[in-house]
């Protein structure tokens, strides 16, 4: 008995042809079953490979995103962590973190936000008059400390691009209202650098821009901003 068998490979453009001589119907049936199983196995392997590739890509994408932030205080900053979590990992912001804890602002800065935080480094606090930090950290001065810290926070997510656009729109100066109710002014210092001026006339330079957080963005600054 002679039979002609034509099957289609999972790839539409490729066809598999077989002309086989059989001595009986049982052999013919066995051949058909074998070929069908072989094609099914090839299809399953192809689908498994595609699924693995998609899974690998999905796992790799967040990792790339998490490592895209600049290093701060010698530590990696992760975009999927909040402002407090990342600040606590920075060796350059131990004084700021201690102040945030003393003011009871941890929960507020872990909230959804988004917030833009101008984060002074430890050396910025060291520039304050002797004894200032110790005085601010005392329980009786919590209200004053809270006012200073919230003066460094602006509601909304303003990265370098957004602040630059605001400066341009303001013809050289961008006015920002802080969570304390006070004002900050951002302006250019050269062709690309941005500085922030406080209500007492002090000026802080941004040393690290766009440290992305799950609830906003941090800009590292070199001076403590002081409200009126």
Buried (B, 14 or more C-beta within 10 A) or exposed (E): EEBEBEEEEEEEEEEEEEEEEBEEEEBBEEBBEEBEEEBEEEEEEEEEEEEEEEEEEEEEEEEEEBEEBEEBBEBBBBBEBBBBBBBBBBEBBBBBBBBBEBBEBBEBBBEEBBBBBBBBBBEBBEEBEEEBBEBBBEEEBBEBBBBBBBBBBBBEBBBBEBBBEBBEEEEEEBEBEBBBEBBBBBBBEEEEEBBBBBBEEEBBEBBBBBBBBBBBBBBBBBBBBBBE
